[in-house]
Each structure stands twice: as structure tokens, then as C-alpha cells.
């Protein structure tokens, strides 16, 4: 028998970031939570989030907060923290919230979440990265982001790779970690994904923030190798960040380059027009870009690095290269190009399994884990 709404456990999901794939992650979580029959869900979101209007339209109870709209605001806006602590504890008390689940740690989390200590409200958090990515400017605040881990029951990860690193570094005992999975993201829900027609270039998409660990030079190496072998491939580089000195090589390949921050609609368009997403990472936890590709029923070719080995199933949801090198990546891409039957079977599997890694299933697992310790 279904419990009355007021008898269901109350969970406040928090995401105080401003933009990026995690904004899409949180937005899809809000939409799924609104439909969940087993909880009373509420969301705390920054008014400065790029998708704030869409969170309001998701029709889920909101605790909106003001954070900041620039990196410097993390310091100049600290005067807001005491008020935010009071609002958080007051909201959890008034709405009978049993648990706060932080979808991604925020730079203010250590100062705010500690207000829950001693209130009886359970706190859980998702750790997306055990270590800062090489070249990521947020690395300086990673120790700060990790501070609330001492309170978390449980700590949730999206890959065994991250869980293993947390345990090995003695930051979190294994008994407090629950490993889930990265849900698919649906920027683009293309109903029909087709192999390119004869004479049509095979569009290879490098998507997302361009940072050293994403391995853009490896991607370009692979494309040059494929072109040298006679493959008709078109490299497409979409994302904000430095091109790492690859402008000349990309230009000689007539690459399609959109080197700026992308809107959700632009990401959807890039996914819809591609034939495969390429993850040329030299370091990885797991990938939101892979999750977006799978949500668009798009095969992924990836280097066998970190959590990518868990997220991409070779021959089933994509192709894993034998090594993190240009030639190995080119060989993996060529497997997909030379075998249309394999390509179509991967697309078919992504279609058949579209519910397995849905945000709804992810929330089921996250909610169960939140109350398991």
C-alpha cells in the first residue's frame, strides 16, 4: 500500500554549482525526483545557476539560494554563509527533512553542511573525482571540498575507480562508501541513430571543457592517422578552453571547431550530428560526456583510462582502445568505421538499455544507499 505523502521520508537534494554537465545532471535529477513515489523531494539550487529557470519549471519544491557568479565571488560572497546555515537548518526542520543529499560538493559546503551536525538529519554526498584532474584550476580547493566527507553517511561514487582512490588515500573507509553508476544524460534523445551514407564523412566528436587530461593532442593524432590511412573522417571539437597549441593541426584537417561555452541546445545539436564521441583522456574518473553520448544513443570510443573502463563496454556500448595513444585510438575508431554491423548493434543496445542507466534508476539506488548506513 502506498504511504500518504506526509509519511514519506523527506530528502533535500542540493546542487549549488553554476553551470556545466553537473547542472544537467541535477536538473534531470529534479525532474525524476518529482515523479518518485517513495520520497518527499525538495531541491536547493543556486539562483546563479545557468538552468535556474528550468529548475523552477520542474515543479519540485525549491530552496533557492544566492551563491556567486564569478570565481572571486566565492570569497567576497562569504558574508552569505551564516544566513545560509540558518536557512538550511530551518528548512530541514520545518519540512521534516530526514536526509540531505549533495549531488556535488560546493566550495561553501564545509562551512554550511556542518550546520547539520547534531540535528539528526542524515548527510550524504556524491564524490565525482577522488583527485583533482591535471590542469583543472579547481584543484586548489579540492582539499576544501573533501572536508565534509567526515560527516557523510554514506559517500556515494559513480565508479569503482573513485571509490578505490578514496579508500587507498585513507580519506573514507570502505564501510561508508557506496558505488553507484553515472546515469545517462538526455541533452539529445535522438530516436534514430544512423551509420553514415557512402561518401559521407564519419563525424568524430570531441566534446566538453578542453583541459589537459582530456587529451586533445591524442584525438588529433588519431584523426591524422586515420586520414593517412584513407578514412573519410571529420573531427569536430566543441567546448570551452585552450586548444593546447593544436589550432594549426585542426585547421589542416578542416576540423569543425566551436571553441567556447556551449548551451544545452548546442550540446544537443552536436550530439545529434555526430556518428561517435571520442574520449581521448589521459586521466579520468568517469565521464559526463560519455553519459550524454549514451543518452543520445551515440557510440563512444575511449582510451582505457580510469573509470572509462567501467563506463564504456567494449563492443557493447562503444569501443575501448588498447592504450592511451594516438595510434591505439585510431585503431579503435577504425573498428567502428569498418564494421557497420558492430556500429548498429551498439546503437541498438543503447536503445534497449536506455532505462537501465536512467536518472530514475539512479535515484532509486542513491536513495537506498543514503539510508543504508
C-alpha positions in Angstrom: 0.0 0.0 0.0 1.3 3.4 -0.9 2.1 5.6 2.0 0.5 9.1 2.4 2.7 11.8 1.2 3.3 13.2 4.7 4.6 9.8 5.9 7.3 9.5 3.2 10.9 10.3 4.0 11.9 13.8 3.1 15.1 14.3 1.1 16.7 17.7 0.3 18.9 17.4 -2.8 21.5 20.2 -3.1 23.4 21.5 -6.1 24.9 24.9 -5.7 27.1 25.0 -8.9 26.6 27.4 -11.7 26.9 25.6 -15.0 28.2 22.5 -16.9 27.3 18.9 -17.1 26.5 18.7 -13.4 23.8 21.3 -13.9 22.2 19.0 -16.4 22.7 16.1 -14.0 21.0 18.0 -11.2 18.1 19.2 -13.5 17.4 15.7 -14.6 17.5 14.5 -11.0 15.0 17.2 -10.1 12.6 16.1 -12.8 13.0 12.4 -11.8 12.6 13.2 -8.1 9.3 15.0 -8.7 7.9 11.8 -10.0 9.3 9.5 -7.4 6.6 7.8 -5.3 8.8 6.8 -2.4 10.1 10.2 -1.1 9.1 13.8 -0.5 11.8 15.5 -2.6 13.0 19.1 -2.4 15.9 20.8 -4.2 18.3 23.5 -3.1 19.8 25.3 -6.2 21.7 28.5 -6.7 19.9 31.3 -8.4 23.1 31.9 -10.3 22.8 28.5 -12.0 22.5 28.7 -15.8 19.4 26.5 -15.7 17.7 28.0 -12.7 14.6 28.9 -14.7 14.3 25.2 -15.7 14.6 24.1 -12.1 11.6 26.3 -11.3 9.7 24.7 -14.2 10.5 21.2 -12.9 7.7 21.8 -10.3 9.7 20.4 -7.4 9.8 22.2 -4.0 12.8 24.6 -4.1 15.1 26.1 -1.6 16.8 28.7 -3.8 20.0 30.4 -2.6 22.3 33.1 -3.8 26.0 32.0 -4.3 28.1 33.9 -6.7 28.5 34.5 -10.5 32.3 34.6 -10.7 35.3 32.8 -9.2 36.1 35.8 -7.0 32.6 35.7 -5.5 33.5 32.5 -3.6 35.4 34.8 -1.2 33.6 38.1 -1.5 30.2 36.3 -1.0 31.2 34.6 2.2 29.0 37.0 4.2 26.1 35.0 2.9 27.2 31.8 4.6 25.8 32.4 8.2 22.4 33.1 6.7 22.6 30.1 4.5 23.4 27.9 7.5 20.3 29.2 9.3 18.1 28.7 6.2 19.3 25.1 5.7 18.6 24.0 9.3 15.3 25.9 9.4 14.2 24.3 6.1 15.1 20.8 7.2 13.2 21.3 10.5 10.1 22.9 9.0 9.8 20.4 6.2 10.7 17.3 8.2 13.8 16.5 6.1 15.4 13.2 7.1 18.4 13.5 4.7 20.4 16.0 2.7 22.0 14.5 -0.4 24.6 16.7 -2.0 24.8 16.0 -5.7 28.2 17.6 -6.0 30.3 19.3 -3.2 30.5 23.1 -3.4 33.3 25.3 -2.2 31.0 26.6 0.6 29.9 23.1 1.6 32.4 22.7 4.6 31.0 26.0 6.0 27.3 25.2 5.5 26.9 21.4 5.8 28.4 21.4 9.3 25.3 23.2 10.5 23.5 19.8 10.2 25.8 18.2 12.7 23.8 17.2 15.7 20.4 17.9 14.1 19.6 14.3 13.4 19.5 15.0 9.6 21.5 12.4 7.6 24.0 13.8 5.2 25.2 12.0 2.0 27.4 13.3 -0.8 28.4 12.2 -4.2 32.2 12.4 -4.9 32.7 12.6 -8.6 36.5 12.8 -8.5 38.8 11.4 -5.9 41.7 13.6 -7.1 41.8 16.9 -9.0 42.3 16.5 -12.7 45.6 17.6 -14.1 45.3 21.2 -15.3 42.0 21.8 -13.6 42.1 25.2 -11.9 39.7 24.0 -9.2 42.5 21.7 -7.9 43.4 24.3 -5.3 40.1 23.9 -3.5 39.9 20.1 -3.6 41.0 19.7 0.0 38.3 22.1 1.0 35.7 20.1 -1.0 36.7 17.0 0.8 36.2 18.3 4.3 32.5 17.4 4.7 33.4 13.7 3.9 33.8 13.1 7.6 30.1 13.8 8.1 28.8 11.9 5.1 26.8 8.7 5.7 27.3 7.4 3.0 29.8 8.7 0.5 28.5 7.8 -3.0 30.7 7.4 -6.0 29.9 6.9 -9.7 32.8 4.4 -10.4 34.8 1.8 -8.6 37.9 3.8 -9.7 36.9 6.8 -7.5 35.9 4.5 -4.6 39.3 2.8 -4.7 41.2 6.0 -4.7 39.2 7.3 -1.7 39.9 4.2 0.2 43.6 4.0 -0.8 44.2 7.6 0.4 42.5 6.9 3.7 40.0 9.7 3.3 36.9 7.5 3.6 36.7 4.0 5.0 35.2 1.3 2.7 32.3 0.8 5.1 31.0 4.3 4.3 31.3 4.1 0.5 28.5 3.0 -1.9 29.4 2.8 -5.6 26.5 3.5 -8.0 26.8 4.4 -11.7 26.8 7.5 -13.8 23.2 7.9 -15.2 22.7 8.8 -18.8 22.1 12.5 -19.6 19.5 13.4 -22.1 20.6 16.6 -23.8 19.5 14.9 -27.0 17.2 11.9 -27.3 17.7 11.1 -30.9 15.2 8.4 -31.9 17.2 7.1 -34.8 21.0 6.9 -35.0 22.3 6.0 -38.4 25.6 4.9 -39.8 26.9 7.4 -42.4 25.9 7.0 -46.0 28.5 6.2 -48.7 30.7 9.3 -49.3 29.6 11.0 -46.1 32.3 11.7 -43.6 32.3 9.9 -40.3 31.9 12.7 -37.7 34.1 12.3 -34.6 33.1 14.5 -31.7 35.4 15.8 -29.0 33.0 17.5 -26.6 33.2 19.4 -23.4 35.7 21.6 -21.5 39.1 21.4 -23.1 41.6 20.6 -20.4 44.9 18.8 -20.4 43.6 15.5 -19.0 41.1 15.3 -21.9 43.9 14.5 -24.3 43.1 16.7 -27.3 46.5 16.1 -28.9 45.8 12.3 -28.8 42.5 13.0 -30.6 44.2 15.0 -33.3 46.9 12.3 -33.6 44.2 9.7 -34.1 42.5 11.7 -36.8 45.7 12.4 -38.6 46.5 8.6 -38.6 43.0 7.8 -39.9 43.3 10.4 -42.6 46.7 9.0 -43.6 45.1 5.5 -43.9 42.4 6.9 -46.2 39.5 7.1 -43.8 36.9 9.9 -44.5 36.6 11.3 -41.0 35.7 14.8 -39.9 37.0 15.9 -36.5 34.5 18.1 -34.5 35.8 19.9 -31.4 33.2 21.6 -29.3 34.0 23.2 -26.0 35.5 26.0 -24.0 39.2 26.0 -23.1 42.6 26.3 -24.7 43.2 24.3 -27.8 46.6 23.4 -26.4 48.5 24.5 -29.5 46.5 22.3 -31.8 45.0 25.1 -33.8 47.3 24.5 -36.8 46.7 20.8 -37.0 43.0 21.2 -36.6 43.0 23.8 -39.3 44.9 21.5 -41.7 42.3 18.8 -41.0 39.5 21.2 -41.8 38.1 20.4 -38.4 34.8 21.8 -37.2 35.7 23.9 -34.1 33.4 25.7 -31.7 35.8 26.9 -29.0 33.5 28.5 -26.4 31.0 27.6 -23.7 28.1 25.7 -25.2 24.4 26.0 -24.3 22.4 22.8 -23.7 20.8 23.2 -27.1 24.2 23.4 -28.8 25.3 20.3 -27.0 22.2 18.5 -28.1 22.9 19.6 -31.7 26.5 18.5 -31.6 25.5 15.0 -30.3 22.7 14.7 -32.9 25.1 15.4 -35.8 27.9 13.2 -34.7 28.5 9.5 -35.5 30.7 8.8 -32.5 32.0 10.6 -29.4 35.8 10.2 -28.8 37.2 10.3 -25.3 40.9 10.7 -25.7 41.6 11.1 -21.9 45.0 10.5 -20.3 43.3 10.6 -16.9 39.7 10.0 -15.9 37.3 9.3 -13.0 34.2 8.7 -15.2 32.8 10.9 -17.9 29.7 13.1 -18.1 30.3 13.4 -21.9 30.0 9.6 -22.2 26.8 9.8 -20.2 25.5 12.5 -22.6 26.5 10.3 -25.6 24.7 7.3 -24.3 21.6 9.4 -23.6 21.7 10.4 -27.3 22.2 6.7 -28.3 25.7 7.6 -29.6 28.6 5.1 -29.5 31.7 6.1 -27.6 35.3 5.4 -28.4 37.6 5.8 -25.4 41.1 5.3 -24.0 41.3 2.6 -21.3 41.8 5.1 -18.5 40.4 5.2 -15.0 36.6 4.9 -14.7 36.2 4.9 -18.5 37.0 1.2 -18.4 33.9 0.7 -16.3 31.6 3.1 -18.2 32.3 2.0 -21.8 31.7 -1.6 -22.5 33.9 -2.7 -25.4 31.8 -3.9 -28.4 28.6 -3.2 -26.5 28.2 0.5 -25.8 31.4 1.6 -27.6 35.0 0.7 -28.3 37.9 0.8 -25.8 41.4 1.5 -27.3 44.2 -0.8 -26.3 46.2 2.1 -24.9 46.1 5.9 -24.4 47.9 6.7 -27.6 47.1 8.2 -30.9 47.7 5.0 -33.0 45.7 2.9 -30.5 42.8 5.3 -30.5 42.9 5.4 -34.3 42.7 1.6 -34.4 39.7 1.6 -32.1 37.9 4.2 -34.2 38.6 2.3 -37.4 37.0 -0.8 -35.8 33.8 1.2 -35.5 34.0 2.6 -39.0 34.9 -0.7 -40.8 32.1 -2.7 -39.1 28.7 -1.1 -39.8 27.1 -4.1 -38.2 29.0 -3.5 -35.0 28.1 0.1 -35.1 24.4 -0.7 -35.5 24.5 -3.3 -32.7 26.0 -0.8 -30.3 23.2 1.7 -31.2 20.6 -1.0 -30.8 22.0 -2.0 -27.4 22.0 1.7 -26.2 18.3 1.9 -27.3 17.4 -1.4 -25.5 19.2 -0.4 -22.3 18.0 3.2 -22.2 16.1 2.6 -18.9 18.9 0.7 -17.2 21.1 3.7 -16.6 18.2 6.2 -16.4 18.2 9.0 -13.8 15.1 7.4 -12.3 17.0 4.2 -11.6 20.0 6.2 -10.4 17.8 8.0 -7.8 16.4 4.7 -6.6 19.9 3.4 -6.0 21.0 6.7 -4.4 18.0 6.9 -2.1 18.5 3.3 -0.9 22.2 3.9 -0.3 21.5 7.2 1.6 19.6 5.3 4.2 21.8 2.2 4.2 24.4 3.2 6.8 
